[in-house]
Amino acid sequence: AGRASAPAPGGSQMERGDEDEEGLERQLEHLIHQSHIRWEDIGGLEDTKQEIKMAFALSTVEMPQGVTLEGWRGILLYGPPGTGKTLLAAATSHSLEATFFNVSLSGILSKYFGESSRLISALYNVARERAPSVVYLDEFEALATQRTGEESGAERRVLSTLLSELDGIHTKDHPGYVLTIAASNVPWLLDKAILSRFQSKILIPLPDPTARKSILSIILAGRGITSDWSMDGVVESTEGYSGRELDALVRSVVNHMVLEANPDLTKTVDRGLKALKEYKLRVRPLSKHDWKVGLTRLTRVTTEQDYQVFLNFEKELS
């Protein structure tokens, strides 16, 4: 429509690539997040929580004379979508009182030639300066897929920089602790050399019945809602659901209950903002019918065949 701004001149690509390190580090400020997720906000995954806590403990406690132990600096979390990988990284950051870098593809990959590897170096420089830090790399396979020999020079530099940072060769002059937690839904695509750099590789499984009961209880308590149908009945009906799907289920079930308990709610919206602000919402415990309606509206993302692929990959690693 003629309103778009003109593209930058061709020379701007090289100007961006030549940006100084301070400029690159300023770009990373938006990746720093304040996490409020606690360990108790995550249902299940007790063994994984203990493993992460141990890594931090060994990097922090005072060692007996003559004893040298080192906590892991690289943990790979892999598993089906929605199983809590991001929550685990956020809870780790909160419990350690650490700076949390939540890095998605849009935050670290650059369309400017040669800049991606420099951004990764700058990211770890900032993380070391603000240690203790947790660097969470989501969708990690997009950064570190298996090499075929057809990669560009920029792609090879990204992999080389990642290997260097995961090896910790830059940490000798920085005693602060930086923990890298990478997450992948397709870990079998990861480059073998990158994969070997993670001291711990943990399958984050679909929640078992005990974990599902814990997750559902946490979600309901957080919303101040109770259920007349026993949690055992709900748990039995949600076999194969991920934590994210359980959250979506509760939202759907609660919405159904609210609409039934407040049949005049949508009409109140038509009466304007003042009427809506004066409306007092009615709630009741969730019934078995509410749950059944919600269950018919939600389909599992991960099939049994999909999940078996993760179990097979775990066996290959052991």
N, C-alpha and C positions, 0 to 999 in steps of 0.2 A: 504493500500500500504506500510505499515511499517513505515510511516512518522509521525504517531500520537504520541504525548507524552504519557508516561505511566500514568495510573491513580494514584492518590494520595493514600498513604497507609491508611488503615482503621482508624488509630488513628487520622488522620487529622480532622475528623468530630468533635471530641470533642475539639481539639485545636481551631477550628474556633468558636465553641460555647463558649469557655472560653475567647474569645478576650475581651480586656478591653474596657471601654466605649469610650475612646479617639479614639481607632481604629474603633469602630462602627461609631462614628460621622464623621470620615474622609471618610468613605464609602458613606456618604450622600452628600458630596460636589457636586457630579455630578447632584444632583437633584435640585440645585439652578440655576434658570434661570433669565436672565435679560429680562423683558417683555417690548416690545415697542408698545403693543396694547393699544389704547385709547378708551374711551367710544364712541367717534364719529366714530370710525372704525366699530362699530357694528350697523347694521340696525335694527330698531324696539326694542322690549323688554324694553321699557321706564319704565314701572312699576317695572320690576325686577331691573333695574339699580338704581332706586330711593330707593328700599328696601335695596339694598346692601350699598348704600351711607349712608343711615340712620343708619345702624348698626355700621359703622365706626365712624360716627359723634358722636353718643352717647357714644362711648368708648373713645373719644378724647377731647371733649369740656369741659370747666370748668362749673361745676354744681352750681346752686344757693345754698346758705347755707341751709342745712337741706334737700336737694333733692338728692336722689341717684337713678340714672337710669343707666342701663347697656346695651351696645350694644350686639347683638347676637354674639356668638362665634362659632356657628355651623349652616351652611346653606346647605341644600341638594337640588341640582338641578337635576331634573329628566325629561325625555322626550325622543322623538325619536332620533336616531343617526343624527348628523350633524346639530343640531339646535342652536349651539353656546355656549354650556356649558363651554368648555375649554376657548373660547374667553372671556367670562364673567369673569372667574377667573383671566385670564391674565390682563384684563383691570382693574380689582379691584386692583391687585398688582401694576400696573403702576401708577394708580391715587393716591394710598395711599403712593407711594414711599416706598413700602414694599418689604421685601425679599420674593421671590416667589419660593416655593417648588413644582415642578411639579412631582407628585408621581404616577407612573404607577405600575402595578403589578410586573414587573420585577425589579422595584426599591425598593420595600418594602417586598415582599415575598421572603423567603430564603429556599433553599433546605436543609440547615443545621438545624438539629433538635434544636428546642428551640430558634433559633436566631430571628425569625420574631417579636416576642413580644418585644425583646430587641432593635431591629431596630426601632420599632415604638416609644418606649420611648426615644431613642437617637434622633430621628427625631424631636420630640417635645421639647427636651432639646435645640437643636440647634435653633429651631424656636423661643423659648423664649429668647435665648441669642441675637438673631438678630432681635428682634421685633422692629417695627411692622412687622408681617409676615403673609403671606397667604399660608396655606398648602392645596394644591389641590390634592384630592384623586380621581383618575379616575377609572372607572370600579369598583365602590365601592362594588358592590354586591359580588365580589370575595373575599373581606376581611370580609364581615359581613353578610353572608347568614343566614337564619333562622336555629336555633339550633334544632336538632332532637334527641339529647341524645347519638348519636353514634360518636361524635367528639373525636378526639385524645386529649391528654393532651396539645399538642402544639397549637392546634386550639382553645381550651378553653382559653389558656393564651393570645392568640392574641385578642380574643373578650373582655376578661377582661381588657387588657391594653387599647384597644380602648375606652371602656366605661369609664375608669378612666380618659383618656386624654380629652374626649369630655365633661365629667362632670366638667373639669377645677379644679380638686382638687389639682393640682400641681402649680396653678397660683398665689397662695396667696403671695408667696415670689418673684413673678415676675410681676411687674406692667405693663409690656409691653403687647401690644395687639397681640394675635394670632387668626386669623380667619381661621377656617377649612371649606373649600368648597368641598363637596363630590358630585360626579356625577354618575348617574346610568341610563342605558337604560331599566332596568327591576327592578324598585323600589319595586315591590310586593314580590321580593325574599329576601328583607332585613330583618334581625332579628328585631323583634318588639322592643326589649330593645334598640338596637342601633338607630332605627328609632325615638324613643321618645326623644333621646338626642339632636336632631336638633331642635332648636327653630323656624327655618323657613324652610318649605319644599315647593319648588316652581316648578311648572310645566313650563318647557321651551317649548312652543308650536311650531308647524309648523307655519312659518310666514304667517300672513294674507296679503291681497293685498297691504296695505300701507307699511308693513314691507318688502315685496318682492320688491316693487318699490325702497325703500330706499337701500336695499341690492344690487340690480342690479346697481343702480346709483353709489354706493361706489366702486363696483368692476370695472365698466367701467372707472370711473374717475381715479382709481389707475393704469389702464393700458394705459390711454391716448387715449381711443377709444370712438367714438360716434356711435349713431345708427340712421338710417333713419326710421326704424320702431318704432312707438311710444312705450314708456315704458308701456303704458296702454295695448297695444296689447300683449306685452311679458308677463306682469303680468297675464293677463287673461289666457294665455296658460300654466302657470306654477302653477296652483292650486295644492296644496299638496306637492310641492317641499320643501325640507329643504334648509337652507342656504348653506350647503356644496354642495348640488346638483345644486343650482343656480351658484355657483362658477365653478363647473365642466361644466355646460352648457355654460357659457361664454367662457371658455377655448376652448371648442369644436367649438363654433360659430366663435371665432376669428381665430382659426386654419384654418377653412374652408375659411374664407375671405382672409387670408394670402396666401393660396395656389392658390386661384383664381386670386389674384392681382399679384402674383409672379410665373407664370407657369414655369419659368426657374430656380427656386430656388433649386430644388433637383438636377438638372443637374450641377449647380454650385458647389455643394458639391463634385461631382465626379472630378471636376477640381482642387481640392486641397484647403488647408487652406488659402493660399495667395489670391486666387480668391474669397473665401467666405468672407474674411475680407474686401475686396474692394467692395463687393456687397452692394448696398443701397436698403434696404427693402422698398417696396411700400405698403401703407395701404390706406384704404378707409372706409367710414362709413359702419356699418353693415346693410345689407339689410334684408328685410322680408324673402327672400329666404335663407340667411345665418342662420337665427334663426330657420326656419322650418327644415332645414337639421340637425341642432344641436338637436332639439327637438325629431327627429326620432331616434337619437343615444343614448338617455338617458332615462332610466326607473326609475320611483319613487321607492324608497326603502320601504317607509312606506305606507301601504295601509290604506284605510278608516277604515277597521276592526281593524288593528293594532293600529291606532290612538285612536279609541274609548276605547281601554283598558286603555290608559293613562288618558282619561277623566273620566272613571269610577273610577280609583284609586284616582284621585283628589277629587271626590265626597266622597269617603270613608274617606279621611283625614279630610274633613270639618265637 
